Amino acid sequence: MLLKSEKKSTLSIASIYAFRMLGLFIILPIFSLYADKIIDATPTLIGVALGIYGLTQALLQIVLGVLSDKYGRKPVILFGLIVFIIGSVVAAMSHTIYGIIIGRALQGAGAIGSTLTALVADTTKEENRMKAMSVIGMTIGLSFIGAMVLGPILNTWIGLSGIFWLTAILGAIGIVILIYGVPTPTKIIFHKGSETTPSQIKSVLKKPELLRLNYGIFSLHAMLTALFLAIPVILIDYIGVSIDKQWIIYLPVLFISFFLMVPFIIIAETKNLMKPVFIGAIIILTAMQFLLYEFDHHVIVMSVLLVLYFASFTLLEAALPSLISKMAPISSKGTAMGVYSSAQFFGIFFGGVLGGVIMHHFGIQGVFIFNGLLGVLWIVIAITMQKPKQLSSKLYSLNKAQHMDAKALQQQILNLPGVEEAMVCLNEGAAYLKVDKKIFDEVTLKSVL
């Protein structure tokens, strides 16, 4: 169980995540409808505005994470939130698409995701860290759902400029929560399991299995961003669902898709069927693109297709980091996750920009074809993926073993039944393990630690 102080810290950090991600996602379901309303806007530039935050986020998140190791978590997070607020204000005050693009780029430049993750590690015990990160993950998912529902409603009430002003206010609330709700770590520790080591990036990029997964998250978010160039226009122009009513489509679609996905995640993990379930989800995701091409005038059919799309999307969004954790060497897991996260944001940029170009020249159907081709390539790449081992990541406090020789303790742990990999970090007071839960004996390990 999380301690009271850990609950407060985790919920406060989750709130900062939520406000920031909500501010980034909230224009997704409405922005493409402004192509003929914003000065100088074209479908291409609308796509650039949607995706540009992914580029600045990808380029700066590792940089800010490294700076937080040197200058402290909270100062870097404060800086990132201020940049995010400035970007929101720039976008709110802009009357041309170019000003909005600059504002969105600044929003992404406040790239504090990896620093927030490190702060979670700093403010929770080793044995509770996984629970805290699960809360963060759920918060990000709920932020996306909230953005899909609130975006169309708020657009009707306060318009696009008002939405950007609201994101600035959310950023300011995040600063208040950071100052008063999150404790300042007494000591900054580099956490190998959750932070990026720059010197390891090159070696991580050379691992074929990780590259397959990085292409997967890249494609998944490229397809999502491109899709939302098309869907809002289809709903209002082809089907006649006014923008203030579009949340009626998104809300049930997202909730049904979530509950539809859960049994398959359980089956994949418990029955050791991750690869077939994973590839099946990619196939469904891809097939939905080509079917949306055919049925974009039928609201019921389209809603069913969107349910299947988002069920596959949510499953893959959950499965990909789990696969990274399983396949990355334990000594470079933090770096592998950092590279994976950067690939996700590059995908957002790529999907926005190229999706906008394609929509400009080939129309909405061209976007579905573009997404479908990304999916077909992903299927080919995923089929060649190795079957992941049924391993679980574990994190333990060293306790009495704190002053032992790290290499000797690490070897002692590796000799235990069910332990596949182990890394002992004396500076963190933690041992990172990958274990086969069927034969791993936690009691025996704790007698060693």
KOLTISE-686531 format. One line per 3 residues: number of its first residue (from 1); their letters; for each residue x, y, z of C-alpha. Coordinates in steps of 0.001 Angstrom, whole numbers, padded with zeros to 6 digits, m for minus. Example, Ala and Ser with C-alpha at 12.3 -4.5 7.8 and 13.67 -1.06 7.14 Angstrom:
// residues 2
1	AS	012300/m004500/007800; 013670/m001060/007140
END
This chain:
// residues 449
1	MLL	000000/000000/000000; 001104/003531/m000745; 001939/005556/002350
4	KSE	m000127/008692/003017; 002722/010951/001893; 003223/008816/m001230
7	KKS	m000488/008991/m002089; m000424/012782/m001802; 002711/013051/m003924
10	TLS	001497/010568/m006556; m001944/012164/m006899; m000382/015629/m007126
13	IAS	002050/014541/m009860; m000787/012701/m011637; m002825/015930/m011552
16	IYA	000037/017855/m013181; 000249/015146/m015848; m003520/015308/m016357
19	FRM	m003742/019089/m016725; m000833/019212/m019141; m001963/016263/m021285
22	LGL	m005550/017538/m021320; m004249/020864/m022610; m002328/019124/m025397
25	FII	m005093/016674/m026416; m008141/018914/m026121; m007943/020489/m029589
28	LPI	m007590/017085/m031265; m011336/016514/m031901; m012069/020059/m033119
31	FSL	m009011/021676/m034693; m009369/020357/m038256; m012752/022127/m038441
34	YAD	m010894/025465/m038354; m009161/024999/m041713; m011393/027662/m043320
37	KII	m011694/029911/m040247; m008095/030684/m039251; m006118/033161/m041344
40	DAT	m003606/031444/m043690; m004771/027977/m042606; m004565/025056/m045001
43	PTL	m005031/021328/m044259; m001241/020994/m044332; m000697/023761/m041770
46	IGV	m003563/022448/m039620; m001677/019134/m039537; 001557/020922/m038634
49	ALG	m000220/022729/m035767; m001667/019455/m034477; 001641/017596/m034636
52	IYG	004329/020202/m033920; 004158/019738/m030163; 005271/016137/m030710
55	LTQ	008477/017328/m032384; 009519/019725/m029604; 008464/017191/m026972
58	ALL	010568/014448/m028585; 013610/016697/m028941; 013555/018125/m025423
61	QIV	012154/015545/m023001; 015435/013672/m022572; 017341/016971/m022365
64	LGV	015100/018275/m019577; 015319/014921/m017809; 019127/015159/m017766
67	LSD	018953/018777/m016536; 016642/017688/m013718; 019350/015310/m012466
70	KYG	021672/018301/m012172; 019403/021169/m011114; 016526/019391/m009385
73	RKP	013159/017981/m010447; 010859/020758/m009296; 012811/023674/m010868
76	VIL	012830/021890/m014248; 009123/020998/m013977; 008350/024608/m013016
79	FGL	010288/025813/m016061; 008420/023346/m018296; 005020/024436/m017005
82	IVF	005901/028115/m017532; 006922/027367/m021134; 003675/025420/m021574
85	IIG	001661/028399/m020262; 003516/030828/m022550; 002780/028558/m025520
88	SVV	m000905/028393/m024587; m001111/032207/m024319; 000685/032663/m027657
91	AAM	m001809/030290/m029314; m004785/031967/m027583; m003758/035433/m028802
94	SHT	m002903/034355/m032349; m005136/035192/m035289; m003130/033254/m037878
97	IYG	m002201/029609/m038171; 001483/030488/m037858; 000998/031963/m034388
100	III	m000890/028841/m033303; 001911/026644/m034664; 004457/028628/m032613
103	GRA	002219/028329/m029539; 001812/024583/m029956; 005571/024175/m030428
106	LQG	006135/026025/m027142; 003519/023864/m025412; 005492/020781/m026418
109	AGA	008798/022402/m025468; 007697/022231/m021834; 008615/018558/m022125
112	IGS	008463/017473/m018492; 007081/013942/m018843; 010361/012142/m018096
115	TLT	011122/014557/m015241; 007711/013914/m013673; 008408/010178/m013896
118	ALV	011745/010682/m012137; 009991/012757/m009454; 007569/009880/m008839
121	ADT	010586/007617/m008313; 012157/010168/m005941; 009046/010461/m003761
124	TKE	007967/006808/m003477; 009526/003722/m001964; 010922/001104/m004329
127	ENR	008208/m001429/m003521; 005442/001131/m004204; 006853/002687/m007360
130	MKA	005035/000393/m009790; 001694/001221/m008140; 002416/004932/m008396
133	MSV	003311/004635/m012089; 000073/002707/m012706; m001861/005675/m011286
136	IGM	000024/007979/m013682; m000779/005721/m016632; m004492/005662/m015806
139	TIG	m004459/009441/m015428; m003049/009922/m018935; m005720/007602/m020365
142	LSF	m008499/009486/m018589; m007028/012781/m019830; m007388/011558/m023408
145	IGA	m011004/010518/m022855; m011730/013826/m021132; m010192/015758/m024024
148	MVL	m012289/013902/m026605; m015492/014687/m024699; m014717/018193/m023443
151	GPI	m013110/019513/m026638; m016339/019746/m028701; m018358/021054/m025723
154	LNT	m015857/023739/m024749; m015426/024766/m028362; m019140/025642/m028436
157	WIG	m018948/027597/m025186; m015618/029445/m025407; m014214/028791/m028874
160	LSG	m010680/027838/m029884; m009054/030893/m028301; m010899/030222/m025041
163	IFW	m009672/026620/m025044; m006068/027814/m025283; m006674/030286/m022446
166	LTA	m008105/027401/m020425; m004977/025307/m021039; m002889/028229/m019741
169	ILG	m005028/028271/m016575; m004595/024498/m016193; m000833/024986/m016460
172	AIG	m000980/027634/m013720; m002968/025252/m011498; m000258/022690/m012170
175	IVI	002335/025134/m010807; 000301/025628/m007613; 000033/021852/m007172
178	LIY	003778/021454/m007801; 004683/024045/m005171; 002213/023054/m002454
181	GVP	001308/019430/m003204; 004568/017754/m004183; 007362/017335/m001618
184	TPT	010865/018388/m002634; 013072/015262/m002714; 015741/015374/m000017
187	KII	018177/013785/m002454; 018184/013571/m006246; 018968/010026/m007327
190	FHK	019425/008839/m010908; 016999/005936/m011373; 018304/003506/m013982
193	GSE	014956/001763/m014229; 013011/004871/m015217; 015464/007461/m016565
196	TTP	017404/007774/m019803; 021173/007314/m019817; 022374/009285/m022890
199	SQI	025408/007040/m023392; 023088/004016/m023796; 020886/005500/m026533
202	KSV	023095/004291/m029394; 023143/000701/m028124; 019362/000709/m027548
205	LKK	018810/001900/m031132; 020806/m001090/m032411; 018476/m003695/m030868
208	PEL	016085/m005035/m033552; 013340/m006095/m031139; 013215/m002648/m029557
211	LRL	013255/m000984/m032998; 010192/m003025/m033968; 008362/m001775/m030889
214	NYG	009544/001805/m031453; 008160/001679/m034979; 004934/000387/m033473
217	IFS	004398/003318/m031097; 005535/005711/m033844; 002903/004341/m036236
220	LHA	000189/004092/m033593; 000367/007795/m032778; 000998/008897/m036356
223	MLT	m002226/007122/m037331; m004135/008644/m034407; m003074/012216/m035212
226	ALF	m003802/011812/m038923; m007162/010221/m038139; m008289/013272/m036203
229	LAI	m007655/015444/m039221; m010432/013474/m040910; m012953/012321/m038268
232	PVI	m014263/015746/m037096; m014802/016821/m040718; m016614/013567/m041538
235	LID	m018929/013903/m038543; m019973/017456/m039382; m019865/017494/m043213
238	YIG	m020775/013935/m044205; m023009/012769/m041348; m024386/016062/m040052
241	VSI	m023395/015762/m036378; m022872/019331/m035175; m019651/020022/m033342
244	DKQ	m021347/020536/m029973; m022950/017067/m030278; m019857/015126/m031356
247	WII	m019051/014202/m027759; m022161/011978/m027925; m020233/009860/m030441
250	YLP	m016849/009951/m028695; m017961/009152/m025132; m019678/005781/m025734
253	VLF	m017134/004822/m028389; m014210/005312/m025987; m015843/003625/m022992
256	ISF	m017089/000616/m024965; m013691/000219/m026618; m011950/000273/m023226
259	FLM	m014116/m002500/m021768; m013837/m004471/m025006; m010049/m004390/m024786
262	VPF	m009613/m005481/m021140; m010314/m009255/m021575; m007766/m009499/m024395
265	III	m005051/m007864/m022279; m005783/m010371/m019496; m005716/m013299/m021950
268	AET	m002465/m012086/m023511; m000688/m011831/m020143; m002105/m014877/m018344
271	KNL	m002151/m017337/m021259; 001219/m016289/m022707; m000491/m015198/m025923
274	MKP	000924/m011681/m026132; 002311/m011984/m029661; m000864/m013309/m031376
277	VFI	m003093/m010872/m029475; m000681/m008029/m030291; m000567/m008843/m034007
280	GAI	m004345/m009372/m034094; m004850/m005872/m032665; m002581/m004373/m035349
283	IIL	m004546/m006194/m038059; m007873/m004887/m036713; m006436/m001373/m036336
286	TAM	m005278/m001456/m039949; m008460/m003007/m041331; m010505/m000234/m039693
289	QFL	m008647/002364/m041768; m009663/000748/m045049; m013240/000172/m043821
292	LYE	m013554/003804/m042688; m012594/004708/m046260; m015704/002845/m047448
295	FDH	m018221/003698/m044703; m017468/007316/m043792; m021085/008391/m044544
298	HVI	m022823/005956/m042173; m022930/007056/m038535; m023808/003664/m036986
301	VMS	m021312/001707/m039058; m018665/004340/m038505; m019270/004298/m034740
304	VLL	m018805/000503/m034666; m015602/000849/m036683; m014337/003521/m034280
307	VLY	m015092/001242/m031317; m012967/m001488/m032899; m010257/001033/m033782
310	FAS	m010037/002458/m030255; m010234/m000991/m028643; m007203/m002008/m030733
313	FTL	m005502/001323/m030076; m005975/001045/m026301; m004778/m002565/m026247
316	LEA	m001646/m001674/m028221; m001031/001430/m026108; m001012/m000820/m023024
319	ALP	000894/m003720/m024594; 003774/m001789/m026156; 005398/m000470/m022940
322	SLI	004914/m003907/m021377; 006783/m005457/m024311; 009549/m002854/m024050
325	SKM	009911/m003761/m020376; 010080/m007475/m021224; 012545/m007173/m024117
328	API	014896/m004392/m022997; 017969/m005454/m020999; 017342/m004544/m017390
331	SSK	020472/m002355/m017303; 019102/m000120/m020075; 015359/m000335/m019462
334	GTA	015080/003352/m018524; 016877/004382/m021708; 014744/002026/m023808
337	MGV	011599/003628/m022374; 012993/007104/m023072; 013719/006261/m026722
340	YSS	010290/004624/m026999; 008617/007771/m025655; 010535/009933/m028143
343	AQF	009407/007641/m030985; 005809/008179/m029852; 006142/011960/m030055
346	FGI	007939/011829/m033404; 004968/009761/m034615; 002555/012507/m033519
349	FFG	004583/015054/m035523; 004896/012790/m038571; 001187/011905/m038550
352	GVL	000122/015528/m038205; 002398/016918/m040915; 002189/014145/m043515
355	GGV	m001493/013555/m042758; m002135/017253/m043397; m000209/017183/m046672
358	IMH	m002104/014110/m047850; m005468/015554/m046830; m004643/018770/m048697
361	HFG	m003814/016931/m051933; m005875/013719/m051779; m008734/014478/m049397
364	IQG	m010075/012536/m046429; m009901/009170/m048195; m006183/009742/m048747
367	VFI	m005699/009984/m044967; m007295/006557/m044462; m005092/005045/m047172
370	FNG	m002015/006638/m045575; m002958/005177/m042181; m003714/001805/m043721
373	LLG	m000293/001627/m045370; 001419/002500/m042078; m000543/m000341/m040513
376	VLW	000327/m002864/m043241; 004029/m002115/m042763; 003588/m002529/m039004
379	IVI	001962/m005943/m039504; 004949/m007096/m041567; 007395/m005818/m038951
382	AIT	005452/m007268/m036009; 005131/m010759/m037531; 008936/m011100/m037409
385	MQK	008999/m010162/m033702; 010306/m012764/m031261; 007773/m014279/m028905
388	PKQ	008236/m012341/m025651; 009196/m014295/m022560; 006603/m014433/m019801
391	LSS	008631/m012301/m017399; 007641/m009738/m014799; 009634/m006697/m013722
394	KLY	010195/m006370/m009988; 011770/m003704/m007819; 012980/m004335/m004275
397	SLN	014545/m002288/m001509; 017984/m003563/m000472; 017418/m003084/003270
400	KAQ	020158/m005049/005071; 022084/m005633/001815; 022670/m001885/001363
403	HMD	026391/m002129/002170; 027197/m005382/000373; 029346/m005589/m002735
406	AKA	026993/m004855/m005665; 028436/m007448/m008068; 028465/m010191/m005463
409	LQQ	024872/m009456/m004425; 023775/m009285/m008039; 025280/m012712/m008744
412	QIL	023681/m014120/m005597; 020283/m012895/m006799; 020852/m014289/m010303
415	NLP	021467/m017724/m008802; 017958/m017789/m007307; 015312/m019889/m009136
418	GVE	013195/m017870/m011562; 015483/m014821/m011766; 016328/m014089/m015419
421	EAM	018045/m010715/m014991; 019137/m008602/m012028; 020693/m005194/m011509
424	VCL	021734/m003914/m008077; 021961/m000128/m007637; 023503/000710/m004273
427	NEG	023044/004472/m004768; 019301/003923/m005146; 019165/001252/m002460
430	AAY	017262/m000891/m004951; 017461/m004143/m006902; 015792/m004396/m010323
433	LKV	014765/m007905/m011405; 013123/m009733/m014268; 011573/m012944/m013019
436	DKK	009510/m015916/m014104; 006660/m015704/m011587; 005871/m019414/m011926
439	IFD	009105/m020473/m010223; 010305/m017278/m008535; 010252/m017376/m004709
442	EVT	009986/m013864/m003285; 010504/m015093/000284; 013921/m016512/m000614
445	LKS	014915/m013263/m002293; 013910/m011145/000691; 016065/m013309/002948
448	VL	019001/m012273/000768; 018078/m008589/000693
END
